[in-house]
């Protein structure tokens, strides 16, 4: 703000000195009917709006129109300075105030210059109209341009914030839903077998302990990203394709036998690998929570710049209601312009996803 104010003061001083220098050197003279002190006062006052426009934009603009009206019958550099001051004030008005006020102010300025240029005795009516309207149009156009750029920047920022919130919500849902599902299943098993099978109950507690720690580590990682704002995981790397085996083993501890096969995939871009992991994780969570399945088959295959995911179980099947899990999987696939489907199969439930990606170029 101080830098802008300094520039405004510098511009006002240079403009005033330039116009005043012309008058003092006799390059242009004030009308004979006008007292010299009044002409000089109008000239000096006309540069004031350039300096104070950022603090009181509307008041400054109204004052600049009054000074322009006073300068119309004088013409010459006095009119030029007054018109520039009005244009500078209008520029700030356009950028800050309501559109209706802006339009009224702009039309009022044009009408004032046009009417007074022909209603009052002026050195040159056409010159007054050209200088006054030209300056106002330039100030208005520049103000609209800057305003549009600011609004566009705000829209982009809001879209980025919404996208980041959605990403965080998906991550939180994936981590919490999967881990809590395993914990709930093993807690129920432990409670059921504790009186007669203490060994099985201890195993359930062990799984609960490990799953809880992993979930806490994931949550700390995400919270660390939110706190430092760098987007870089602070405590642990984000899950990728290499972590699918451990994910399948944890899900198997909750009941269903999990058969995982990964074929044709040596390396995936980080974002694609993480999306594959999260889709498989959510599908497994649904199997553990809702399917009542005894087996679950997972196939992750890659070829020709795309990866395919298929998760089948032999459980109850049922309808594919659009819960947060299915919505999250569909959104992850949509990011890459892929294909997603989920619904009952011949037996149990089937989730399918196809994610195209650009293969890394060897250098």
C-alpha positions as a printed Julia matrix, in Angstrom:
363×3 Matrix{Float64}:
   0.0     0.0     0.0
   2.82    2.41    0.86
   4.54    1.68   -2.44
   1.34    2.37   -4.37
   0.79    5.58   -2.44
   4.34    6.69   -3.25
   3.72    6.04   -6.94
   0.47    8.0    -6.79
   2.21   10.96   -5.16
   5.0    10.83   -7.74
   2.49   10.71  -10.62
   0.52   13.64   -9.17
   3.66   15.72   -8.7
   4.93   15.05  -12.24
   1.53   15.76  -13.77
   1.14   18.97  -11.8
   4.65   20.15  -12.62
   4.17   19.38  -16.31
   0.91   21.29  -16.61
   2.08   24.09  -14.31
   5.32   24.39  -16.26
   3.37   24.99  -19.47
   1.36   27.73  -17.82
   4.37   29.34  -16.18
   6.39   29.26  -19.41
   3.57   30.86  -21.36
   3.02   27.86  -23.64
  -0.6    28.15  -22.74
  -2.47   30.93  -20.93
  -5.51   30.98  -18.72
  -8.65   32.68  -20.11
  -8.66   36.41  -19.57
 -11.92   36.33  -17.62
 -10.51   33.84  -15.06
  -8.49   35.11  -12.07
  -5.01   33.6   -12.17
  -5.11   32.38   -8.59
  -8.36   30.47   -9.28
  -6.91   28.77  -12.35
  -3.84   27.68  -10.42
  -6.01   26.47   -7.53
  -8.12   24.31   -9.86
  -4.95   22.92  -11.45
  -3.35   21.98   -8.11
  -6.6    20.58   -6.7
  -7.06   18.41   -9.82
  -4.07   16.22   -8.94
  -5.33   15.53   -5.41
  -7.73   12.72   -6.49
  -4.75   10.76   -7.82
  -3.28   10.66   -4.29
  -6.38   10.09   -2.11
  -8.46    7.86   -4.41
  -7.52    4.59   -2.66
  -8.88    5.73    0.73
 -12.18    7.32   -0.34
 -12.85    6.12   -3.9
 -16.45    7.26   -4.38
 -16.02   10.61   -2.61
 -12.83   11.25   -4.54
 -14.5    10.44   -7.85
 -17.39   12.82   -7.14
 -14.89   15.55   -6.21
 -12.89   14.89   -9.38
 -16.05   15.33  -11.47
 -16.65   18.69   -9.8
 -13.08   19.74  -10.64
 -13.52   18.52  -14.22
 -16.68   20.59  -14.54
 -14.74   23.63  -13.33
 -11.91   22.89  -15.78
 -14.13   22.44  -18.89
 -14.48   26.2   -19.62
 -10.74   26.66  -18.97
  -9.54   23.92  -21.31
  -5.86   23.26  -22.01
  -3.66   21.5   -19.46
  -6.02   22.33  -16.61
  -8.76   20.26  -18.25
  -6.26   17.51  -19.08
  -5.09   17.23  -15.47
  -8.65   17.24  -14.13
  -9.7    14.53  -16.61
  -6.75   12.35  -15.67
  -7.58   12.75  -11.97
 -11.18   11.71  -12.65
 -10.05    8.71  -14.68
  -7.72    7.56  -11.9
 -10.5     7.87   -9.32
 -12.93    6.0   -11.61
 -10.39    3.18  -12.0
 -10.48    2.55   -8.23
 -14.28    2.89   -8.09
 -14.69    0.21  -10.79
 -12.37   -2.16   -8.95
 -13.98   -1.84   -5.53
 -17.63   -0.78   -5.63
 -20.92   -2.3    -6.7
 -21.57   -2.61  -10.43
 -24.67   -0.42  -10.3
 -22.78    2.42   -8.61
 -19.96    2.03  -11.13
 -22.28    2.27  -14.13
 -24.1     5.3   -12.71
 -20.81    7.06  -11.97
 -19.38    6.32  -15.41
 -22.49    7.53  -17.28
 -22.7    10.62  -15.04
 -19.1    11.52  -15.87
 -19.61   11.12  -19.62
 -22.85   13.14  -19.5
 -21.19   15.93  -17.51
 -18.31   16.3   -19.93
 -20.56   16.18  -22.99
 -23.2    18.62  -21.72
 -20.8    21.16  -20.19
 -18.49   21.15  -23.22
 -21.28   22.49  -25.41
 -23.29   24.4   -22.79
 -20.4    26.54  -21.52
 -18.1    28.83  -23.49
 -14.97   26.74  -23.96
 -11.77   27.24  -25.98
 -12.62   24.1   -27.96
 -15.73   21.99  -27.31
 -14.48   19.06  -29.37
 -11.17   19.05  -27.51
 -12.96   19.07  -24.16
 -15.2    16.18  -25.2
 -12.28   14.14  -26.56
 -10.05   14.68  -23.54
 -12.75   14.18  -20.92
 -14.54   11.19  -22.41
 -11.3     9.56  -23.54
  -9.81    9.73  -20.04
 -12.98    8.36  -18.41
 -13.25    5.5   -20.91
  -9.62    4.52  -20.34
 -10.07    4.59  -16.55
 -13.27    2.55  -16.8
 -11.74   -0.03  -19.15
  -8.63   -0.5   -17.02
 -10.79   -0.85  -13.91
 -12.95   -3.53  -15.55
  -9.87   -5.44  -16.68
  -8.31   -5.47  -13.22
 -11.64   -6.36  -11.61
 -12.16   -9.29  -14.0
  -8.66  -10.59  -13.27
  -9.23  -10.38   -9.54
 -12.58  -12.18   -9.78
 -10.98  -14.87  -11.92
  -8.19  -15.3    -9.37
 -10.74  -15.6    -6.55
 -12.71  -18.19   -8.52
  -9.58  -20.22   -9.2
  -8.61  -20.04   -5.54
 -12.07  -21.18   -4.42
 -11.98  -24.05   -6.89
  -8.55  -25.07   -5.64
  -9.74  -24.95   -2.03
 -12.82  -27.04   -2.89
 -10.71  -29.59   -4.73
  -8.3   -29.82   -1.79
 -11.15  -30.23    0.67
 -12.58  -33.02   -1.47
  -9.19  -34.72   -1.66
  -8.72  -34.52    2.11
 -12.27  -35.79    2.7
 -11.6   -38.78    0.46
  -8.33  -39.53    2.21
  -9.89  -39.24    5.65
 -12.81  -41.43    4.66
 -10.56  -44.09    3.14
  -8.26  -44.25    6.15
 -10.9   -44.06    8.87
 -13.53  -46.26    7.23
 -11.11  -49.06    6.38
  -9.34  -49.12    9.73
 -12.48  -48.76   11.83
 -14.17  -51.54    9.87
 -11.33  -53.94   10.65
 -11.3   -52.84   14.29
 -15.07  -53.28   14.62
 -15.03  -56.76   13.07
 -12.11  -57.98   15.2
 -13.58  -56.41   18.34
 -16.84  -58.31   17.72
 -14.91  -61.53   17.16
 -12.86  -61.02   20.32
 -15.95  -60.27   22.38
 -17.68  -63.38   21.06
 -14.84  -65.86   21.63
 -13.25  -64.36   24.76
 -14.9   -66.73   27.29
 -14.09  -69.95   25.41
 -11.13  -69.11   23.17
  -8.82  -66.64   24.91
  -6.09  -67.25   22.34
  -8.37  -66.14   19.51
  -9.43  -63.12   21.57
  -5.77  -62.12   22.08
  -5.2   -62.42   18.33
  -8.16  -60.12   17.72
  -6.7   -57.6    20.16
  -3.36  -57.78   18.38
  -4.99  -56.99   15.05
  -6.91  -54.12   16.65
  -3.69  -52.73   18.12
  -1.79  -52.88   14.8
  -4.66  -51.43   12.8
  -5.14  -48.6    15.29
  -1.48  -47.65   15.12
  -1.49  -47.67   11.32
  -4.63  -45.54   11.23
  -3.1   -43.04   13.67
   0.06  -42.85   11.57
  -2.02  -42.12    8.45
  -4.04  -39.46   10.26
  -0.89  -37.83   11.61
   0.55  -37.78    8.1
  -2.48  -35.99    6.7
  -2.7   -33.57    9.62
   1.0   -32.82    9.18
   0.36  -31.89    5.56
  -2.47  -29.59    6.62
  -0.38  -27.89    9.28
   2.77  -27.19    7.3
   0.9   -26.39    4.08
   3.68  -27.81    1.9
   1.72  -30.74    0.53
   4.63  -33.02    1.49
   3.83  -35.86    3.9
   5.6   -35.15    7.15
   5.72  -38.57    8.78
   5.2   -41.3     6.18
   4.96  -41.64    2.42
   1.54  -41.84    0.83
   0.37  -45.41    0.13
   1.1   -46.76   -3.34
   0.76  -49.94   -5.36
   3.55  -51.6    -3.38
   1.43  -51.46   -0.22
  -1.42  -53.55   -1.64
  -0.05  -56.81   -0.23
  -0.04  -55.49    3.34
  -3.54  -54.08    2.77
  -4.82  -57.47    1.63
  -3.25  -59.19    4.62
  -4.89  -56.79    7.06
  -8.29  -57.29    5.43
  -7.81  -61.05    5.58
  -7.31  -60.82    9.32
 -10.87  -59.5     9.58
 -12.38  -62.64    8.03
 -12.49  -63.17    4.26
  -9.69  -64.95    2.44
  -8.14  -62.42    0.07
  -6.54  -63.46   -3.22
  -4.46  -60.61   -4.66
  -2.88  -60.72   -8.09
  -0.9   -57.81   -9.59
   0.18  -58.26  -13.22
   1.82  -56.16  -15.89
   2.71  -53.27  -13.6
   6.31  -52.37  -12.9
   5.84  -48.7   -12.06
   2.96  -46.22  -11.97
   2.86  -42.43  -11.6
   2.52  -41.55   -7.91
  -1.02  -40.19   -8.22
  -2.26  -43.22  -10.15
  -0.61  -45.65   -7.74
  -2.19  -43.94   -4.76
  -5.61  -43.93   -6.44
  -5.32  -47.66   -7.17
  -4.47  -48.3    -3.53
  -7.4   -46.22   -2.26
  -9.89  -47.85   -4.64
  -8.81  -51.34   -3.56
  -8.86  -50.22    0.09
 -12.43  -48.9    -0.16
 -13.62  -52.0    -2.01
 -12.08  -54.23    0.67
 -13.69  -52.09    3.38
 -17.1   -52.69    1.81
 -16.4   -56.42    1.62
 -15.49  -56.55    5.32
 -18.37  -54.34    6.47
 -21.26  -55.37    4.27
 -20.65  -58.45    2.14
 -20.39  -61.24    4.72
 -18.04  -62.9     2.23
 -15.69  -65.82    2.78
 -13.42  -65.05   -0.18
 -12.43  -61.93   -2.08
 -10.48  -61.86   -5.33
  -8.5   -58.77   -6.37
  -6.98  -58.35   -9.82
  -4.82  -55.32  -10.64
  -3.5   -55.48  -14.2
  -1.77  -53.0   -16.44
  -1.21  -52.69  -20.17
  -0.95  -49.99  -22.85
  -1.0   -47.0   -20.53
  -3.88  -48.04  -18.3
  -4.45  -49.99  -15.12
  -7.52  -52.13  -14.46
  -8.85  -53.0   -11.02
 -11.4   -55.73  -10.31
 -12.55  -56.72   -6.84
 -15.02  -59.62   -6.53
 -16.43  -61.31   -3.44
 -18.77  -64.22   -2.8
 -20.91  -62.4    -0.28
 -24.51  -61.26   -0.23
 -24.22  -58.83   -3.13
 -26.96  -56.23   -2.82
 -27.6   -52.84   -4.4
 -24.9   -50.35   -5.27
 -26.18  -47.47   -3.19
 -24.18  -44.24   -3.72
 -22.51  -44.01   -0.32
 -19.39  -41.98    0.36
 -17.15  -44.94   -0.49
 -18.57  -45.55   -3.96
 -18.71  -41.81   -4.64
 -15.05  -41.46   -3.61
 -13.98  -44.32   -5.89
 -15.95  -42.88   -8.79
 -14.37  -39.44   -8.24
 -10.85  -40.88   -8.17
 -11.47  -42.63  -11.48
 -13.06  -39.5   -12.99
  -9.89  -37.51  -12.28
  -8.09  -39.65  -14.88
 -11.03  -39.86  -17.31
 -11.41  -43.57  -16.65
 -14.26  -46.03  -16.26
 -15.96  -47.21  -13.07
 -18.74  -49.65  -12.26
 -19.97  -51.32   -9.08
 -22.84  -53.7    -8.55
 -23.96  -57.28   -7.88
 -22.33  -59.95  -10.01
 -23.26  -63.55  -10.69
 -22.28  -64.15   -7.11
 -21.49  -61.49   -4.57
 -20.45  -57.97   -5.52
 -18.08  -56.66   -8.2
 -16.14  -53.4    -8.36
 -14.35  -52.5   -11.58
 -12.21  -49.47  -12.39
 -10.04  -48.5   -15.34
  -7.54  -45.66  -14.99
  -5.65  -44.48  -18.11
  -2.36  -42.67  -17.59
   0.61  -41.34  -19.49
   3.57  -43.74  -19.26
   6.82  -42.2   -18.06
   9.11  -41.22  -20.93
  12.62  -42.66  -20.67
  15.36  -40.04  -20.79
